[in-house]
Structure formats: structure tokens, C-alpha cells
Amino acid sequence: MEEERENKLCTFSEEQENDDEDERIEKFFAIIRRLRDARKYSRAEACKIAKKAKKVQAPVWTPKFQLEVFEEPGLESTRI
């Protein structure tokens, strides 16, 4: 009778260990899924930021450099 009781206890503890192991495996894969989702999200956000940075806006002021602007008064300009 004691042997039956021990067998039942062993069977119960083995089943419990299997259940615990299954839960740990499920948690592990859930963590991996979350990491993949986070990486996918961060890549998408990085692409959006890069696209915004690539958009070139027209400058507010476009400088025009002319030789007359850099001439000093009183000196003759000589063209080379």
C-alpha cells in the first residue's frame, strides 16, 4: 500500500514538474515575442524619423555672392 502511495506521489510530482517546465517554456517564448515586437516597432520608428530628416525644406534665405560686395572702396577691381 505504501508503494502505491509513493507511485502516486512520484507521478504527481513528475506531472507538476512537467507543468512547471511548460510554463517556463511559454514564458520564455512570450519574452522572445515581445522582444521581436519591440525591435520591429523601433525599426519602424527609426524609418519614420529618417524619412522626416530626408525631407529637404526650401531655405528661408538664399545668399547671392557677387564680386562687388567684397570689393574694398577706393581700390580698382581687376579681373583675372
PyMOL Python script that loads the backbone (N, CA, C, O; Angstrom):
from pymol import cmd

cmd.read_pdbstr("""\
ATOM      1  N   MET A   1       0.811  -1.181   0.000  1.00  0.00           N
ATOM      2  CA  MET A   1       0.000   0.000   0.000  1.00  0.00           C
ATOM      3  C   MET A   1       0.864   1.257   0.000  1.00  0.00           C
ATOM      4  O   MET A   1       0.525   2.252  -0.641  1.00  0.00           O
ATOM      5  N   GLU A   2       1.951   1.207   0.703  1.00  0.00           N
ATOM      6  CA  GLU A   2       2.848   2.360   0.720  1.00  0.00           C
ATOM      7  C   GLU A   2       3.487   2.582  -0.642  1.00  0.00           C
ATOM      8  O   GLU A   2       3.742   3.717  -1.045  1.00  0.00           O
ATOM      9  N   GLU A   3       3.739   1.492  -1.342  1.00  0.00           N
ATOM     10  CA  GLU A   3       4.338   1.604  -2.673  1.00  0.00           C
ATOM     11  C   GLU A   3       3.381   2.320  -3.632  1.00  0.00           C
ATOM     12  O   GLU A   3       3.815   3.127  -4.455  1.00  0.00           O
ATOM     13  N   GLU A   4       2.091   2.028  -3.527  1.00  0.00           N
ATOM     14  CA  GLU A   4       1.108   2.699  -4.372  1.00  0.00           C
ATOM     15  C   GLU A   4       1.074   4.185  -4.058  1.00  0.00           C
ATOM     16  O   GLU A   4       0.969   5.020  -4.956  1.00  0.00           O
ATOM     17  N   ARG A   5       1.162   4.499  -2.793  1.00  0.00           N
ATOM     18  CA  ARG A   5       1.137   5.887  -2.361  1.00  0.00           C
ATOM     19  C   ARG A   5       2.381   6.610  -2.900  1.00  0.00           C
ATOM     20  O   ARG A   5       2.284   7.743  -3.370  1.00  0.00           O
ATOM     21  N   GLU A   6       3.532   5.965  -2.833  1.00  0.00           N
ATOM     22  CA  GLU A   6       4.764   6.563  -3.342  1.00  0.00           C
ATOM     23  C   GLU A   6       4.686   6.730  -4.856  1.00  0.00           C
ATOM     24  O   GLU A   6       5.132   7.746  -5.388  1.00  0.00           O
ATOM     25  N   ASN A   7       4.126   5.749  -5.554  1.00  0.00           N
ATOM     26  CA  ASN A   7       3.975   5.850  -7.008  1.00  0.00           C
ATOM     27  C   ASN A   7       3.066   7.010  -7.380  1.00  0.00           C
ATOM     28  O   ASN A   7       3.341   7.744  -8.329  1.00  0.00           O
ATOM     29  N   LYS A   8       1.987   7.173  -6.630  1.00  0.00           N
ATOM     30  CA  LYS A   8       1.081   8.289  -6.894  1.00  0.00           C
ATOM     31  C   LYS A   8       1.786   9.611  -6.640  1.00  0.00           C
ATOM     32  O   LYS A   8       1.626  10.559  -7.410  1.00  0.00           O
ATOM     33  N   LEU A   9       2.563   9.683  -5.570  1.00  0.00           N
ATOM     34  CA  LEU A   9       3.297  10.905  -5.264  1.00  0.00           C
ATOM     35  C   LEU A   9       4.345  11.204  -6.350  1.00  0.00           C
ATOM     36  O   LEU A   9       4.510  12.350  -6.768  1.00  0.00           O
ATOM     37  N   CYS A  10       5.031  10.179  -6.786  1.00  0.00           N
ATOM     38  CA  CYS A  10       6.032  10.363  -7.838  1.00  0.00           C
ATOM     39  C   CYS A  10       5.369  10.830  -9.119  1.00  0.00           C
ATOM     40  O   CYS A  10       5.865  11.738  -9.787  1.00  0.00           O
ATOM     41  N   THR A  11       4.252  10.215  -9.461  1.00  0.00           N
ATOM     42  CA  THR A  11       3.543  10.598 -10.679  1.00  0.00           C
ATOM     43  C   THR A  11       3.062  12.037 -10.578  1.00  0.00           C
ATOM     44  O   THR A  11       3.172  12.797 -11.540  1.00  0.00           O
ATOM     45  N   PHE A  12       2.534  12.413  -9.430  1.00  0.00           N
ATOM     46  CA  PHE A  12       2.048  13.771  -9.225  1.00  0.00           C
ATOM     47  C   PHE A  12       3.191  14.772  -9.318  1.00  0.00           C
ATOM     48  O   PHE A  12       3.053  15.811  -9.963  1.00  0.00           O
ATOM     49  N   SER A  13       4.304  14.475  -8.688  1.00  0.00           N
ATOM     50  CA  SER A  13       5.427  15.410  -8.713  1.00  0.00           C
ATOM     51  C   SER A  13       6.030  15.522 -10.110  1.00  0.00           C
ATOM     52  O   SER A  13       6.457  16.606 -10.509  1.00  0.00           O
ATOM     53  N   GLU A  14       6.071  14.418 -10.862  1.00  0.00           N
ATOM     54  CA  GLU A  14       6.569  14.470 -12.237  1.00  0.00           C
ATOM     55  C   GLU A  14       5.642  15.317 -13.112  1.00  0.00           C
ATOM     56  O   GLU A  14       6.110  16.105 -13.935  1.00  0.00           O
ATOM     57  N   GLU A  15       4.336  15.155 -12.935  1.00  0.00           N
ATOM     58  CA  GLU A  15       3.376  15.947 -13.701  1.00  0.00           C
ATOM     59  C   GLU A  15       3.514  17.428 -13.346  1.00  0.00           C
ATOM     60  O   GLU A  15       3.442  18.297 -14.215  1.00  0.00           O
ATOM     61  N   GLN A  16       3.709  17.692 -12.079  1.00  0.00           N
ATOM     62  CA  GLN A  16       3.860  19.079 -11.639  1.00  0.00           C
ATOM     63  C   GLN A  16       5.141  19.681 -12.227  1.00  0.00           C
ATOM     64  O   GLN A  16       5.144  20.834 -12.656  1.00  0.00           O
ATOM     65  N   GLU A  17       6.215  18.911 -12.246  1.00  0.00           N
ATOM     66  CA  GLU A  17       7.461  19.386 -12.826  1.00  0.00           C
ATOM     67  C   GLU A  17       7.284  19.649 -14.321  1.00  0.00           C
ATOM     68  O   GLU A  17       7.796  20.642 -14.838  1.00  0.00           O
ATOM     69  N   ASN A  18       6.574  18.782 -15.005  1.00  0.00           N
ATOM     70  CA  ASN A  18       6.319  18.981 -16.434  1.00  0.00           C
ATOM     71  C   ASN A  18       5.495  20.241 -16.670  1.00  0.00           C
ATOM     72  O   ASN A  18       5.757  21.004 -17.600  1.00  0.00           O
ATOM     73  N   ASP A  19       4.489  20.450 -15.812  1.00  0.00           N
ATOM     74  CA  ASP A  19       3.666  21.650 -15.928  1.00  0.00           C
ATOM     75  C   ASP A  19       4.511  22.902 -15.683  1.00  0.00           C
ATOM     76  O   ASP A  19       4.386  23.894 -16.401  1.00  0.00           O
ATOM     77  N   ASP A  20       5.371  22.846 -14.663  1.00  0.00           N
ATOM     78  CA  ASP A  20       6.241  23.979 -14.369  1.00  0.00           C
ATOM     79  C   ASP A  20       7.179  24.255 -15.540  1.00  0.00           C
ATOM     80  O   ASP A  20       7.413  25.406 -15.911  1.00  0.00           O
ATOM     81  N   GLU A  21       7.701  23.198 -16.103  1.00  0.00           N
ATOM     82  CA  GLU A  21       8.609  23.350 -17.247  1.00  0.00           C
ATOM     83  C   GLU A  21       7.860  23.930 -18.447  1.00  0.00           C
ATOM     84  O   GLU A  21       8.394  24.782 -19.157  1.00  0.00           O
ATOM     85  N   ASP A  22       6.644  23.480 -18.673  1.00  0.00           N
ATOM     86  CA  ASP A  22       5.827  24.019 -19.769  1.00  0.00           C
ATOM     87  C   ASP A  22       5.562  25.503 -19.559  1.00  0.00           C
ATOM     88  O   ASP A  22       5.632  26.291 -20.502  1.00  0.00           O
ATOM     89  N   GLU A  23       5.257  25.883 -18.324  1.00  0.00           N
ATOM     90  CA  GLU A  23       5.014  27.297 -18.023  1.00  0.00           C
ATOM     91  C   GLU A  23       6.266  28.127 -18.268  1.00  0.00           C
ATOM     92  O   GLU A  23       6.184  29.224 -18.821  1.00  0.00           O
ATOM     93  N   ARG A  24       7.423  27.616 -17.862  1.00  0.00           N
ATOM     94  CA  ARG A  24       8.674  28.333 -18.090  1.00  0.00           C
ATOM     95  C   ARG A  24       8.960  28.483 -19.580  1.00  0.00           C
ATOM     96  O   ARG A  24       9.431  29.527 -20.031  1.00  0.00           O
ATOM     97  N   ILE A  25       8.669  27.428 -20.337  1.00  0.00           N
ATOM     98  CA  ILE A  25       8.884  27.495 -21.788  1.00  0.00           C
ATOM     99  C   ILE A  25       7.949  28.523 -22.413  1.00  0.00           C
ATOM    100  O   ILE A  25       8.369  29.300 -23.271  1.00  0.00           O
ATOM    101  N   GLU A  26       6.698  28.536 -21.997  1.00  0.00           N
ATOM    102  CA  GLU A  26       5.742  29.511 -22.521  1.00  0.00           C
ATOM    103  C   GLU A  26       6.174  30.933 -22.183  1.00  0.00           C
ATOM    104  O   GLU A  26       6.081  31.824 -23.026  1.00  0.00           O
ATOM    105  N   LYS A  27       6.643  31.153 -20.960  1.00  0.00           N
ATOM    106  CA  LYS A  27       7.125  32.479 -20.566  1.00  0.00           C
ATOM    107  C   LYS A  27       8.330  32.892 -21.410  1.00  0.00           C
ATOM    108  O   LYS A  27       8.443  34.048 -21.818  1.00  0.00           O
ATOM    109  N   PHE A  28       9.216  31.954 -21.665  1.00  0.00           N
ATOM    110  CA  PHE A  28      10.398  32.231 -22.475  1.00  0.00           C
ATOM    111  C   PHE A  28      10.013  32.693 -23.878  1.00  0.00           C
ATOM    112  O   PHE A  28      10.530  33.693 -24.376  1.00  0.00           O
ATOM    113  N   PHE A  29       9.098  31.952 -24.511  1.00  0.00           N
ATOM    114  CA  PHE A  29       8.688  32.321 -25.857  1.00  0.00           C
ATOM    115  C   PHE A  29       7.886  33.616 -25.868  1.00  0.00           C
ATOM    116  O   PHE A  29       7.935  34.362 -26.845  1.00  0.00           O
ATOM    117  N   ALA A  30       7.156  33.890 -24.807  1.00  0.00           N
ATOM    118  CA  ALA A  30       6.435  35.163 -24.717  1.00  0.00           C
ATOM    119  C   ALA A  30       7.435  36.319 -24.658  1.00  0.00           C
ATOM    120  O   ALA A  30       7.225  37.362 -25.276  1.00  0.00           O
ATOM    121  N   ILE A  31       8.513  36.128 -23.918  1.00  0.00           N
ATOM    122  CA  ILE A  31       9.560  37.157 -23.844  1.00  0.00           C
ATOM    123  C   ILE A  31      10.187  37.369 -25.211  1.00  0.00           C
ATOM    124  O   ILE A  31      10.418  38.508 -25.618  1.00  0.00           O
ATOM    125  N   ILE A  32      10.460  36.299 -25.914  1.00  0.00           N
ATOM    126  CA  ILE A  32      11.053  36.416 -27.256  1.00  0.00           C
ATOM    127  C   ILE A  32      10.097  37.156 -28.195  1.00  0.00           C
ATOM    128  O   ILE A  32      10.533  37.999 -28.978  1.00  0.00           O
ATOM    129  N   ARG A  33       8.799  36.849 -28.124  1.00  0.00           N
ATOM    130  CA  ARG A  33       7.822  37.549 -28.968  1.00  0.00           C
ATOM    131  C   ARG A  33       7.812  39.040 -28.666  1.00  0.00           C
ATOM    132  O   ARG A  33       7.762  39.861 -29.582  1.00  0.00           O
ATOM    133  N   ARG A  34       7.860  39.395 -27.381  1.00  0.00           N
ATOM    134  CA  ARG A  34       7.856  40.808 -27.017  1.00  0.00           C
ATOM    135  C   ARG A  34       9.107  41.509 -27.516  1.00  0.00           C
ATOM    136  O   ARG A  34       9.041  42.653 -27.965  1.00  0.00           O
ATOM    137  N   LEU A  35      10.249  40.833 -27.442  1.00  0.00           N
ATOM    138  CA  LEU A  35      11.488  41.426 -27.949  1.00  0.00           C
ATOM    139  C   LEU A  35      11.412  41.656 -29.454  1.00  0.00           C
ATOM    140  O   LEU A  35      11.840  42.701 -29.946  1.00  0.00           O
ATOM    141  N   ARG A  36      10.876  40.698 -30.176  1.00  0.00           N
ATOM    142  CA  ARG A  36      10.727  40.854 -31.636  1.00  0.00           C
ATOM    143  C   ARG A  36       9.793  42.014 -31.962  1.00  0.00           C
ATOM    144  O   ARG A  36      10.074  42.813 -32.855  1.00  0.00           O
ATOM    145  N   ASP A  37       8.681  42.104 -31.235  1.00  0.00           N
ATOM    146  CA  ASP A  37       7.738  43.197 -31.467  1.00  0.00           C
ATOM    147  C   ASP A  37       8.391  44.544 -31.179  1.00  0.00           C
ATOM    148  O   ASP A  37       8.203  45.507 -31.922  1.00  0.00           O
ATOM    149  N   ALA A  38       9.155  44.603 -30.098  1.00  0.00           N
ATOM    150  CA  ALA A  38       9.826  45.854 -29.748  1.00  0.00           C
ATOM    151  C   ALA A  38      10.844  46.236 -30.815  1.00  0.00           C
ATOM    152  O   ALA A  38      10.961  47.409 -31.171  1.00  0.00           O
ATOM    153  N   ARG A  39      11.578  45.257 -31.324  1.00  0.00           N
ATOM    154  CA  ARG A  39      12.572  45.540 -32.356  1.00  0.00           C
ATOM    155  C   ARG A  39      11.882  46.009 -33.636  1.00  0.00           C
ATOM    156  O   ARG A  39      12.343  46.944 -34.291  1.00  0.00           O
ATOM    157  N   LYS A  40      10.780  45.356 -33.983  1.00  0.00           N
ATOM    158  CA  LYS A  40      10.039  45.736 -35.184  1.00  0.00           C
ATOM    159  C   LYS A  40       9.512  47.166 -35.041  1.00  0.00           C
ATOM    160  O   LYS A  40       9.584  47.954 -35.983  1.00  0.00           O
ATOM    161  N   TYR A  41       8.986  47.495 -33.864  1.00  0.00           N
ATOM    162  CA  TYR A  41       8.456  48.829 -33.609  1.00  0.00           C
ATOM    163  C   TYR A  41       9.563  49.864 -33.680  1.00  0.00           C
ATOM    164  O   TYR A  41       9.385  50.926 -34.275  1.00  0.00           O
ATOM    165  N   SER A  42      10.712  49.561 -33.074  1.00  0.00           N
ATOM    166  CA  SER A  42      11.797  50.539 -33.067  1.00  0.00           C
ATOM    167  C   SER A  42      12.340  50.757 -34.475  1.00  0.00           C
ATOM    168  O   SER A  42      12.722  51.876 -34.817  1.00  0.00           O
ATOM    169  N   ARG A  43      12.382  49.704 -35.305  1.00  0.00           N
ATOM    170  CA  ARG A  43      12.817  49.864 -36.699  1.00  0.00           C
ATOM    171  C   ARG A  43      11.837  50.739 -37.466  1.00  0.00           C
ATOM    172  O   ARG A  43      12.246  51.595 -38.251  1.00  0.00           O
ATOM    173  N   ALA A  44      10.560  50.530 -37.243  1.00  0.00           N
ATOM    174  CA  ALA A  44       9.546  51.328 -37.935  1.00  0.00           C
ATOM    175  C   ALA A  44       9.667  52.792 -37.531  1.00  0.00           C
ATOM    176  O   ALA A  44       9.580  53.682 -38.377  1.00  0.00           O
ATOM    177  N   GLU A  45       9.868  53.040 -36.250  1.00  0.00           N
ATOM    178  CA  GLU A  45      10.026  54.413 -35.782  1.00  0.00           C
ATOM    179  C   GLU A  45      11.292  55.040 -36.345  1.00  0.00           C
ATOM    180  O   GLU A  45      11.285  56.215 -36.711  1.00  0.00           O
ATOM    181  N   ALA A  46      12.367  54.285 -36.422  1.00  0.00           N
ATOM    182  CA  ALA A  46      13.613  54.802 -36.970  1.00  0.00           C
ATOM    183  C   ALA A  46      13.442  55.154 -38.444  1.00  0.00           C
ATOM    184  O   ALA A  46      13.992  56.153 -38.908  1.00  0.00           O
ATOM    185  N   CYS A  47      12.699  54.359 -39.172  1.00  0.00           N
ATOM    186  CA  CYS A  47      12.441  54.651 -40.591  1.00  0.00           C
ATOM    187  C   CYS A  47      11.630  55.936 -40.736  1.00  0.00           C
ATOM    188  O   CYS A  47      11.910  56.755 -41.610  1.00  0.00           O
ATOM    189  N   LYS A  48      10.634  56.108 -39.886  1.00  0.00           N
ATOM    190  CA  LYS A  48       9.826  57.331 -39.944  1.00  0.00           C
ATOM    191  C   LYS A  48      10.680  58.558 -39.669  1.00  0.00           C
ATOM    192  O   LYS A  48      10.547  59.574 -40.352  1.00  0.00           O
ATOM    193  N   ILE A  49      11.553  58.472 -38.679  1.00  0.00           N
ATOM    194  CA  ILE A  49      12.415  59.599 -38.333  1.00  0.00           C
ATOM    195  C   ILE A  49      13.377  59.897 -39.474  1.00  0.00           C
ATOM    196  O   ILE A  49      13.627  61.060 -39.792  1.00  0.00           O
ATOM    197  N   ALA A  50      13.913  58.855 -40.086  1.00  0.00           N
ATOM    198  CA  ALA A  50      14.846  59.044 -41.203  1.00  0.00           C
ATOM    199  C   ALA A  50      14.145  59.691 -42.392  1.00  0.00           C
ATOM    200  O   ALA A  50      14.722  60.554 -43.053  1.00  0.00           O
ATOM    201  N   LYS A  51      12.915  59.286 -42.669  1.00  0.00           N
ATOM    202  CA  LYS A  51      12.169  59.883 -43.773  1.00  0.00           C
ATOM    203  C   LYS A  51      11.908  61.364 -43.513  1.00  0.00           C
ATOM    204  O   LYS A  51      12.010  62.183 -44.426  1.00  0.00           O
ATOM    205  N   LYS A  52      11.575  61.705 -42.285  1.00  0.00           N
ATOM    206  CA  LYS A  52      11.345  63.111 -41.949  1.00  0.00           C
ATOM    207  C   LYS A  52      12.627  63.914 -42.102  1.00  0.00           C
ATOM    208  O   LYS A  52      12.596  65.057 -42.557  1.00  0.00           O
ATOM    209  N   ALA A  53      13.744  63.325 -41.726  1.00  0.00           N
ATOM    210  CA  ALA A  53      15.024  64.024 -41.828  1.00  0.00           C
ATOM    211  C   ALA A  53      15.440  64.215 -43.281  1.00  0.00           C
ATOM    212  O   ALA A  53      16.098  65.202 -43.610  1.00  0.00           O
ATOM    213  N   LYS A  54      15.064  63.281 -44.154  1.00  0.00           N
ATOM    214  CA  LYS A  54      15.429  63.373 -45.562  1.00  0.00           C
ATOM    215  C   LYS A  54      14.665  64.460 -46.300  1.00  0.00           C
ATOM    216  O   LYS A  54      15.153  65.000 -47.293  1.00  0.00           O
ATOM    217  N   LYS A  55      13.487  64.778 -45.826  1.00  0.00           N
ATOM    218  CA  LYS A  55      12.706  65.811 -46.494  1.00  0.00           C
ATOM    219  C   LYS A  55      13.475  67.127 -46.408  1.00  0.00           C
ATOM    220  O   LYS A  55      13.797  67.617 -45.326  1.00  0.00           O
ATOM    221  N   VAL A  56      13.756  67.678 -47.580  1.00  0.00           N
ATOM    222  CA  VAL A  56      14.525  68.920 -47.637  1.00  0.00           C
ATOM    223  C   VAL A  56      13.553  70.072 -47.785  1.00  0.00           C
ATOM    224  O   VAL A  56      12.724  70.107 -48.695  1.00  0.00           O
ATOM    225  N   GLN A  57      13.678  70.996 -46.881  1.00  0.00           N
ATOM    226  CA  GLN A  57      12.840  72.175 -46.949  1.00  0.00           C
ATOM    227  C   GLN A  57      13.597  73.278 -47.681  1.00  0.00           C
ATOM    228  O   GLN A  57      14.821  73.373 -47.592  1.00  0.00           O
ATOM    229  N   ALA A  58      12.861  74.098 -48.395  1.00  0.00           N
ATOM    230  CA  ALA A  58      13.488  75.210 -49.098  1.00  0.00           C
ATOM    231  C   ALA A  58      14.051  76.183 -48.063  1.00  0.00           C
ATOM    232  O   ALA A  58      13.375  76.517 -47.090  1.00  0.00           O
ATOM    233  N   PRO A  59      15.287  76.636 -48.273  1.00  0.00           N
ATOM    234  CA  PRO A  59      15.864  77.570 -47.301  1.00  0.00           C
ATOM    235  C   PRO A  59      15.106  78.889 -47.299  1.00  0.00           C
ATOM    236  O   PRO A  59      14.569  79.318 -48.320  1.00  0.00           O
ATOM    237  N   VAL A  60      15.074  79.510 -46.151  1.00  0.00           N
ATOM    238  CA  VAL A  60      14.364  80.773 -45.997  1.00  0.00           C
ATOM    239  C   VAL A  60      15.079  81.879 -46.777  1.00  0.00           C
ATOM    240  O   VAL A  60      14.433  82.736 -47.380  1.00  0.00           O
ATOM    241  N   TRP A  61      16.390  81.855 -46.762  1.00  0.00           N
ATOM    242  CA  TRP A  61      17.175  82.880 -47.429  1.00  0.00           C
ATOM    243  C   TRP A  61      18.285  82.199 -48.223  1.00  0.00           C
ATOM    244  O   TRP A  61      19.023  81.371 -47.688  1.00  0.00           O
ATOM    245  N   THR A  62      18.396  82.546 -49.479  1.00  0.00           N
ATOM    246  CA  THR A  62      19.450  82.003 -50.323  1.00  0.00           C
ATOM    247  C   THR A  62      20.463  83.115 -50.580  1.00  0.00           C
ATOM    248  O   THR A  62      20.137  84.089 -51.259  1.00  0.00           O
ATOM    249  N   PRO A  63      21.663  82.997 -50.063  1.00  0.00           N
ATOM    250  CA  PRO A  63      22.645  84.064 -50.261  1.00  0.00           C
ATOM    251  C   PRO A  63      23.161  84.096 -51.698  1.00  0.00           C
ATOM    252  O   PRO A  63      23.340  83.060 -52.339  1.00  0.00           O
ATOM    253  N   LYS A  64      23.394  85.321 -52.185  1.00  0.00           N
ATOM    254  CA  LYS A  64      23.976  85.500 -53.516  1.00  0.00           C
ATOM    255  C   LYS A  64      25.263  86.278 -53.327  1.00  0.00           C
ATOM    256  O   LYS A  64      25.265  87.404 -52.831  1.00  0.00           O
ATOM    257  N   PHE A  65      26.344  85.660 -53.728  1.00  0.00           N
ATOM    258  CA  PHE A  65      27.635  86.308 -53.580  1.00  0.00           C
ATOM    259  C   PHE A  65      28.016  86.954 -54.902  1.00  0.00           C
ATOM    260  O   PHE A  65      28.067  86.297 -55.942  1.00  0.00           O
ATOM    261  N   GLN A  66      28.280  88.248 -54.844  1.00  0.00           N
ATOM    262  CA  GLN A  66      28.715  88.993 -56.014  1.00  0.00           C
ATOM    263  C   GLN A  66      30.044  89.654 -55.683  1.00  0.00           C
ATOM    264  O   GLN A  66      30.308  90.011 -54.535  1.00  0.00           O
ATOM    265  N   LEU A  67      30.873  89.810 -56.705  1.00  0.00           N
ATOM    266  CA  LEU A  67      32.201  90.360 -56.507  1.00  0.00           C
ATOM    267  C   LEU A  67      32.146  91.771 -55.921  1.00  0.00           C
ATOM    268  O   LEU A  67      32.998  92.130 -55.109  1.00  0.00           O
ATOM    269  N   GLU A  68      31.170  92.567 -56.315  1.00  0.00           N
ATOM    270  CA  GLU A  68      31.065  93.950 -55.839  1.00  0.00           C
ATOM    271  C   GLU A  68      30.905  94.021 -54.322  1.00  0.00           C
ATOM    272  O   GLU A  68      31.316  95.000 -53.699  1.00  0.00           O
ATOM    273  N   VAL A  69      30.339  93.041 -53.759  1.00  0.00           N
ATOM    274  CA  VAL A  69      30.103  93.025 -52.314  1.00  0.00           C
ATOM    275  C   VAL A  69      31.440  92.944 -51.566  1.00  0.00           C
ATOM    276  O   VAL A  69      31.577  93.503 -50.477  1.00  0.00           O
ATOM    277  N   PHE A  70      32.417  92.254 -52.144  1.00  0.00           N
ATOM    278  CA  PHE A  70      33.684  92.037 -51.459  1.00  0.00           C
ATOM    279  C   PHE A  70      34.766  93.050 -51.825  1.00  0.00           C
ATOM    280  O   PHE A  70      35.869  92.999 -51.281  1.00  0.00           O
ATOM    281  N   GLU A  71      34.462  93.966 -52.739  1.00  0.00           N
ATOM    282  CA  GLU A  71      35.458  94.964 -53.118  1.00  0.00           C
ATOM    283  C   GLU A  71      35.606  95.994 -52.017  1.00  0.00           C
ATOM    284  O   GLU A  71      34.641  96.373 -51.354  1.00  0.00           O
ATOM    285  N   GLU A  72      36.828  96.431 -51.844  1.00  0.00           N
ATOM    286  CA  GLU A  72      37.066  97.492 -50.873  1.00  0.00           C
ATOM    287  C   GLU A  72      36.932  98.824 -51.593  1.00  0.00           C
ATOM    288  O   GLU A  72      37.328  98.953 -52.752  1.00  0.00           O
ATOM    289  N   PRO A  73      36.384  99.793 -50.921  1.00  0.00           N
ATOM    290  CA  PRO A  73      36.239 101.097 -51.578  1.00  0.00           C
ATOM    291  C   PRO A  73      37.615 101.731 -51.867  1.00  0.00           C
ATOM    292  O   PRO A  73      38.531 101.623 -51.051  1.00  0.00           O
ATOM    293  N   GLY A  74      37.747 102.362 -52.978  1.00  0.00           N
ATOM    294  CA  GLY A  74      38.969 103.033 -53.351  1.00  0.00           C
ATOM    295  C   GLY A  74      39.944 102.153 -54.130  1.00  0.00           C
ATOM    296  O   GLY A  74      40.913 102.677 -54.680  1.00  0.00           O
ATOM    297  N   LEU A  75      39.734 100.871 -54.196  1.00  0.00           N
ATOM    298  CA  LEU A  75      40.617 100.004 -54.956  1.00  0.00           C
ATOM    299  C   LEU A  75      39.952  99.634 -56.272  1.00  0.00           C
ATOM    300  O   LEU A  75      38.745  99.409 -56.351  1.00  0.00           O
ATOM    301  N   GLU A  76      40.789  99.582 -57.298  1.00  0.00           N
ATOM    302  CA  GLU A  76      40.241  99.182 -58.582  1.00  0.00           C
ATOM    303  C   GLU A  76      40.126  97.666 -58.611  1.00  0.00           C
ATOM    304  O   GLU A  76      41.002  96.950 -58.125  1.00  0.00           O
ATOM    305  N   SER A  77      39.044  97.199 -59.181  1.00  0.00           N
ATOM    306  CA  SER A  77      38.919  95.750 -59.301  1.00  0.00           C
ATOM    307  C   SER A  77      39.565  95.322 -60.594  1.00  0.00           C
ATOM    308  O   SER A  77      39.326  95.916 -61.646  1.00  0.00           O
ATOM    309  N   THR A  78      40.367  94.311 -60.519  1.00  0.00           N
ATOM    310  CA  THR A  78      40.992  93.763 -61.717  1.00  0.00           C
ATOM    311  C   THR A  78      40.441  92.361 -61.923  1.00  0.00           C
ATOM    312  O   THR A  78      40.388  91.548 -61.000  1.00  0.00           O
ATOM    313  N   ARG A  79      40.047  92.113 -63.116  1.00  0.00           N
ATOM    314  CA  ARG A  79      39.503  90.794 -63.426  1.00  0.00           C
ATOM    315  C   ARG A  79      40.614  89.911 -63.914  1.00  0.00           C
ATOM    316  O   ARG A  79      41.433  90.309 -64.742  1.00  0.00           O
ATOM    317  N   ILE A  80      40.633  88.715 -63.396  1.00  0.00           N
ATOM    318  CA  ILE A  80      41.677  87.789 -63.781  1.00  0.00           C
ATOM    319  C   ILE A  80      41.164  86.865 -64.846  1.00  0.00           C
ATOM    320  O   ILE A  80      41.898  85.996 -65.315  1.00  0.00           O
TER     321      ILE A  80
END
""", "prot")
cmd.dss("prot")
cmd.show_as("cartoon", "prot")
cmd.util.cbc("prot")
cmd.orient("prot")
